[in-house]
Amino acid sequence: MTINYYRFILSAFVFAAFCSCKKNDTPVEAENKTKTTCRIEAMSDSLEARRFTYDDKGRITKVTYEKASLQFDTYSYSDNQIVLNQYTYPGDTPDTYTITRDAQGRILEYDDDWYNHEGKMIFTYNEDGYIKKIVQKDYMGQVLHEYVLSYKSGNLDRVDEESSSSFGTEFLFSYTNDEMVDLAGYLNPISVLLDKDSSQDFDLEPLIPFLGKQSKNLLKKIERKPKQFSWELPFSRSYVYVKDSDGFITSVKVTHNIFENFPSYETYKFLYLCK
């Protein structure tokens, strides 16, 4: 028997958007419940709500934005590339990005300039399958940022950044003891790192599964520290996870600290579909 049930944990807007979905009220037996497959169907933050569509391999094939825009993105996969078509509205001619993959299916590079697609993000991997270096180039081929990644106990531990516009920065990561959970790519250490400087006009998160081996634990805190005097201020982000009785993460509260006494907050909420 196929079992469908929803976990509604989104904001009022997203709840209304999904309330038309029928919930199966049949009790879920423990034996069957362990055999279900649960994926993030939607997530929201203060600015946007996103809904995800998957193929039979569990890869995201569509992201629909349902709060602040009519935008949607589609993803198609082949052995050596991912093609992203971004639509500003239904019927629009899409903006197309081609994402190159290696023989193991990992991303090697993608366009990083929304205006003419001539900038690049380039990835190299170590022998264990983790990203070891990320290079961001502008449309002239000049290096804007270079990140060198270090790992400890199966987690991304430190990133040293060299930048054409600063004296360099280090990022330090700490983790909970809980096992990493794929939240459709959101709040992943790599996506948090790249969102800082990347200028691409699409969400990086659906690509996270194709960026090599991931950290094994949930991200707890990230700190950025300039290596020398810099116009960039140190900052930190900390993450607090809320789970339901079945252990599913239903929300994450992120605290942003630039000035110690003036933190800001963001809450991400997640909706699951289990079959």
Secondary structure by P-SEA (a helix, b strand, c coil): cbbbbbbccccaaaaaaccccccccccccaaaaaaccccccccccccbbbbbbbcccccccbbbbcccccbbbbbbbcccbbbbbbbcccccccbbbbbbbccccccccccccccccccbbbbbbcccccccbbbbbcccccccbbbbbbbccccccbbbbbbccccbbbbbbbbcccccccccccccaaaaaaaaccccccccccccccccccccccccbbbbbcccccccccbbbbbbbbbcccccccbbbbbbbcccccccbbbbbbbbbcc
